[in-house]
Amino acid sequence: MKPLLVILLGSLLCCCKPASTSTDSSEATSTLNSELVRSTVRVNSTSQSWSPAQPWEKNPPSSLRSLGVIVKPGQILTSAEMVANATYLEFELIDSSKTIEAKTIAVDYEANLALLSVKNEGESEAFFANTTPILMAKPPTMGDNLHILQVEDNGTPLMTDGKLQSVELSASFLTGQSFLSYLVKASMQSAASSFSLPVIGDGKLAGILLSYDNEDQISTVLSIDVIQHFLADAADGDYAGFPSLGVSIAATKDPIFRNFLKLAPEQGGIFISKVRRGGSADQAGVKKGDVLLAADGFPIDRLGYYQHPNYGSVFWGNLVKGEKSAGDTIKLSILRNGETQEITATLTRDNPQDVLVPQYQFDRAPNFLVKGGLIFQELNRPLLEAYGKEWTSRAPLNLLDAYENPDKYEDTYDRIIFLSGSIPTPATVGYESLRNLIVKKVNGVEIKDMKSLTEAFKKPNKDNLHSIEFLDEDFNVHLDESISNMVDAALLQRGLNTLSRAE
């Protein structure tokens, strides 16, 4: 596309005003754009993810390029997507005159934000000599004009005007991880550095554009509220992250359902359909079947919305993820068996590695074990997503059940270990078609995670055989220790750099 022509109000009214008005306005806009460019650098990233099917090797490398904003001397804010599985990070001045290696200070994949700095601190001052940190804008209001900054390869700034149409909780990187975002109507153009863009209000940072719907011309912009929360948390060098209450909810629109819950006609409230074991709500005494009427004094309607003092109707989750930090408390008004109770919950952040089936896995290698050609893996969401866009219906039902109903498995498993497939070898004859079976026991030992699986294979039975039992299956797999050891040695000689990982 051709560059956007910024049509200034002064030029539209030139027939009614002195000619100097248009010139002054144009000069002011040019000056503002130049100042904003001085607060911006390019971020270049090279990354390599791990292969879902062959967890001992990586996928081919890929590159991303974005704009980052200078929020403090030597500190750059960009999206977490830029640093996921990164093997190399680099800053580049807008005029491409200098580049310098970068490192990650703090990253939040759920909020899709990352804070970076120069890897060698001694080189930071010289690199940022002619730059200026950007200021933070006040939260905008509905109908406000916002401006999306892009920079061409030659350093020319492009500013696209847009209007704030609505505010909602939306996910930009990880499904199910929703944060306060602005929906901005703007006709974006194809230009360099069109990935992860600063959004400007009153000459200051008002948000970060993280996605754009070309058909509807709607940009999803992460709000300044979330950005400032992230930066404040990262300021001490010990990033804690956004907390979670640990519940699933349902609306209470149906009159019959409301009557069953003993909700009065004037009451709002949302039904708590699930309470995650060990989560903030569980530890505070919230139970499945409760109705959440209010949080921190904000009434919640029957669809789950409350009235935000600045943005109007916002989904209730923002009262936790948008307003609180890990360690903060939140006061909950609960209806239980027709009686109102007040409960105070201390909010905690869910460690993605402490759940039965992790939602994501970045910057760390996957755990696995190859034994005699049998391939064992730890179940996570990326493995399920490898089944394609329709993975929720195409992935194996037993693995989906573990993902969707972790309570059924958490008493037995810390991680779901499953036989994902096999390499045809002398040890796997007859077992070539076996795959996607959840491991229950090996050599009589219950398998709770990859470490326990690795240890169990060190102790074959008296016949020098390994016996593998699977959950909900009525057969065992028997693996000869001598043959499998011979196969393992051959696999290492033929290119596998390791046969196991259990971190």
SETI-642305 format. One line per 3 residues: their letters; for each residue x, y, z of C-alpha. Coordinates in pm, whole numbers. Each point is the difference from the previous one (the first is absolute). Layout:
N
A) X Y Z  ...
END
This chain:
503
MKP) 0 0 0  96 364 -37  98 194 315
LLV) -285 154 191  -54 371 -78  -64 175 329
ILL) -266 264 -73  25 273 258  -298 194 119
GSL) 186 323 -69  36 -83 -369  -371 -81 -27
LCC) -82 342 134  268 190 -191  -262 202 -187
CKP) -127 141 330  330 51 180  331 162 -77
AST) 234 -214 -209  248 -14 288  -246 -211 205
STD) 48 -303 -226  374 41 3  12 31 379
SSE) -219 -307 43  210 -201 -243  319 104 176
ATS) -149 -92 340  -101 -344 -130  344 -53 -154
TLN) 165 99 327  -222 -236 199  73 -289 -239
SEL) 374 65 27  -20 -4 380  -194 -325 -5
VRS) 255 -160 -231  272 98 250  -191 -206 256
TVR) -10 -302 -229  242 -272 -110  -38 -306 -216
VNS) 10 -338 171  132 -294 -201  -45 -355 124
TSQ) 114 -343 -114  -179 -291 163  -20 -379 -14
SWS) -280 -206 147  16 -371 79  -158 -257 -227
PAQ) -322 -147 148  49 -333 -178  375 -29 60
PWE) 68 172 334  373 -66 -18  43 249 -284
KNP) -98 357 -90  -204 139 -286  174 222 -259
PSS) 77 352 129  -233 291 -73  36 377 25
LRS) -225 281 123  37 375 -20  -195 256 199
LGV) 7 343 154  82 38 367  -47 311 212
IVK) 259 138 241  -178 17 337  310 69 210
PGQ) 360 75 -94  126 -322 -157  -329 -191 46
ILT) -225 -100 -290  -362 -115 16  -123 -241 -268
SAE) -224 -306 -27  83 -333 162  -56 -166 -336
MVA) 325 161 -112  208 -183 263  -173 -340 7
NAT) 265 -270 -51  243 271 -108  356 -103 -77
YLE) 110 353 -83  -144 346 75  119 327 -145
FEL) -80 372 13  39 209 -314  -20 377 -18
IDS) -275 131 -225  253 130 -255  171 -344 6
SKT) 332 165 90  59 -221 304  -101 -340 133
IEA) 68 -155 338  -75 -335 164  -289 3 246
KTI) -124 -211 291  -330 -55 180  -60 166 338
AVD) -358 -114 52  -253 -183 -214  -367 -85 42
YEA) -127 -231 -273  -356 18 128  -16 381 -27
NLA) 228 -8 -308  250 253 134  378 -5 29
LLS) 251 245 141  347 -10 -158  337 166 52
VKN) 346 -5 -156  187 -322 74  327 181 71
EGE) -100 284 233  326 183 -69  -111 60 -359
SEA) -346 130 88  74 370 45  170 41 -337
FFA) -273 -189 -186  -284 205 152  185 334 -10
NTT) -247 175 -230  -320 -160 126  -266 109 250
PIL) -224 -223 216  -368 33 -83  -252 131 252
MAK) -307 -196 110  -342 129 -103  -306 17 222
PPT) -261 -267 -75  -210 113 -298  -378 17 -7
MGD) -250 -124 -258  23 188 -327  351 134 62
NLH) 234 21 -296  307 -223 19  292 -19 -241
ILQ) 185 -313 -107  369 51 -75  182 -187 -273
VED) 347 69 -140  107 -78 -356  336 -164 -76
NGT) 141 341 -87  -96 141 339  -310 191 -115
PLM) -268 0 271  -356 -92 -100  -286 93 230
TDG) -342 -162 -44  -288 171 177  -263 -213 170
KLQ) -291 37 238  -51 -192 323  -325 -187 -58
SVE) -22 -233 299  191 -167 280  -4 -371 72
LSA) 210 -281 140  169 -176 -291  280 -249 -61
SFL) 274 99 -243  255 -281 25  -118 -285 218
TGQ) -357 -126 -25  -191 46 324  234 267 138
SFL) -207 317 -31  103 349 107  -151 347 -19
SYL) 29 117 -361  -121 282 -222  -175 -71 -327
VKA) 112 280 -232  -157 64 -339  287 86 -234
SMQ) 87 -71 -363  348 -142 43  247 -17 -285
SAA) 267 -244 -101  335 136 118  325 -104 156
SSF) -8 -90 369  -374 -71 -7  29 -248 286
SLP) -46 122 360  -54 373 -45  -13 295 245
VIG) -340 168 28  13 368 86  -242 227 183
DGK) 80 368 59  357 -66 -107  49 -271 264
LAG) -16 -380 10  -364 -111 29  38 -367 -92
ILL) 168 -264 -214  -168 -128 -316  17 -379 7
SYD) -237 -107 -277  -193 145 -292  -313 -125 -177
NED) 45 111 -361  -359 -80 -97  -164 203 278
QIS) 291 246 31  5 -48 375  325 10 197
TVL) 25 -174 337  214 218 225  122 -110 341
SID) -106 272 244  229 243 177  -144 -134 327
VIQ) 151 -345 -63  327 148 -128  50 217 308
HFL) -86 -293 227  261 -213 -177  270 268 17
ADA) -64 72 368  28 -371 83  323 -35 -200
ADG) 162 312 149  164 -182 293  151 -270 -223
DYA) -220 -271 153  -302 -32 -227  -289 -181 171
GFP) -264 19 -272  -377 36 -20  -200 -209 247
SLG) -294 -234 -47  -304 -79 213  -19 -357 -130
VSI) -369 -39 -85  -216 -72 -301  -331 182 -24
AAT) -335 -8 -178  -265 267 -56  -319 4 206
KDP) -248 121 -262  -239 -294 8  -294 70 239
IFR) -31 -364 103  373 -20 75  -18 326 196
NFL) -290 -132 205  201 -315 75  291 215 118
KLA) -239 209 216  97 322 -174  -234 293 50
PEQ) -129 175 -318  209 310 70  321 -197 57
GGI) 264 -61 -261  275 -253 61  182 -274 -191
FIS) -7 -371 77  330 -160 100  5 -326 -195
KVR) 351 -112 91  259 85 264  358 -92 -89
RGG) 164 -210 267  263 197 190  -91 330 -167
SAD) -73 330 171  -375 -58 24  42 -358 125
QAG) 236 107 277  -241 277 104  -293 -241 32
VKK) -194 76 -319  -198 -305 -113  -145 -131 -322
GDV) -363 109 -11  58 337 165  -120 317 -171
LLA) 244 290 -23  -204 316 59  277 260 31
ADG) 377 41 19  164 280 197  -337 171 26
FPI) -74 -5 -375  -333 -173 -72  22 -260 -277
DRL) -301 -44 -228  -149 -329 -112  222 -2 -312
GYY) 321 62 196  52 372 -60  63 287 242
QHP) 16 376 -43  359 117 -36  40 364 115
NYG) 174 97 -325  -103 -251 -267  -357 -88 92
SVF) -115 -362 -33  302 -235 34  14 -375 61
WGN) 57 -90 365  336 -173 -58  164 341 -26
LVK) -61 48 374  255 -278 54  243 9 -292
GEK) -26 369 -71  -19 155 343  201 -235 221
SAG) 348 -143 45  107 -337 138  -23 20 379
DTI) -282 256 1  -335 -81 159  -345 30 -153
KLS) -333 11 184  -265 -227 -147  -374 16 68
ILR) -131 -354 -38  -354 -139 -1  -5 -355 141
NGE) -326 -183 60  -187 329 -12  219 172 256
TQE) 260 269 -70  354 -49 129  307 220 -14
ITA) 325 -179 -86  348 151 -31  232 -180 -241
TLT) 375 46 -30  82 -3 -368  279 -215 -141
RDN) 144 -43 -346  -31 -339 -166  340 -138 -87
PQD) -48 -149 -347  227 -289 96  -199 -88 314
VLV) -316 -111 -178  -81 -349 -123  -6 101 -368
PQY) 198 321 -61  -169 258 -224  324 105 -164
QFD) 371 -74 3  250 259 -111  374 37 56
RAP) 43 -353 132  46 -334 -168  -280 -260 27
NFL) 45 -306 217  -2 -337 -174  143 -351 6
VKG) 87 -234 -286  33 -361 117  68 -269 -255
GLI) -179 215 -259  -309 72 209  -52 376 37
FQE) -144 136 325  -97 365 46  -157 235 255
LNR) -339 125 -113  -41 375 -53  -232 220 -201
PLL) 248 62 -286  6 -377 -62  -379 -2 -26
EAY) 6 305 -228  231 -191 -235  -316 -179 -116
GKE) -100 319 -184  -264 271 30  -265 -256 92
WTS) 217 -157 271  -278 12 259  -186 -262 -204
RAP) 290 -169 -185  241 -68 286  -27 -339 177
LNL) -295 -8 240  198 -135 295  255 283 -27
LDA) -274 259 -41  -171 -138 309  318 47 205
YEN) 29 356 -129  -364 93 59  -56 -188 328
PDK) 327 15 196  -178 -68 331  -49 -362 -108
YED) 376 -53 -28  168 231 250  -12 -249 288
TYD) 212 -240 -204  205 211 -239  216 310 23
RII) 29 -15 -379  -175 -213 -259  260 -231 -153
FLS) -110 -172 -319  142 -225 -269  -9 234 -300
GSI) 132 -246 -260  285 -229 -88  301 -30 -227
PTP) 3 -337 -182  280 -199 168  62 -361 103
ATV) -130 92 347  -334 144 -122  -107 -283 -229
GYE) -379 -32 35  -31 335 173  47 226 -303
SLR) -364 114 -7  -24 87 370  -29 371 77
NLI) -173 253 225  -29 -238 296  26 144 352
VKK) 258 -189 203  -117 -132 337  287 -219 125
VNG) 342 -118 -111  142 -309 171  -269 35 267
VEI) 93 361 81  -269 268 -34  108 269 -245
KDM) -59 356 120  232 192 -232  293 -45 -237
KSL) 252 -40 280  -191 -290 152  -26 -162 -345
TEA) 375 30 -55  71 -151 342  -248 -285 -52
FKK) 177 -109 -320  322 -45 196  -148 -302 178
PNK) -119 -276 -237  -164 -309 151  174 -328 70
DNL) -41 -111 -361  184 314 -115  -325 130 -148
HSI) -177 332 43  -375 -17 55  -197 310 -103
EFL) -363 44 114  -234 256 -154  -297 181 150
DED) -338 -142 -106  164 -271 -215  -13 -375 63
FNV) 343 -91 -138  364 56 92  303 67 -217
HLD) 311 -207 73  336 139 -100  318 -207 6
ESI) 272 190 190  293 -145 -196  -155 68 -339
SNM) -119 346 99  348 92 127  147 -111 -332
VDA) -260 209 -187  66 303 220  372 -15 -77
ALL) -75 -26 -373  -237 299 12  269 212 163
QRG) 248 -103 -267  -246 84 -277  -70 360 98
LNT) -207 34 317  201 227 229  -181 -121 311
LSR) -257 -265 88  -159 172 298  -66 329 171
AE) -169 30 339  44 351 136
END
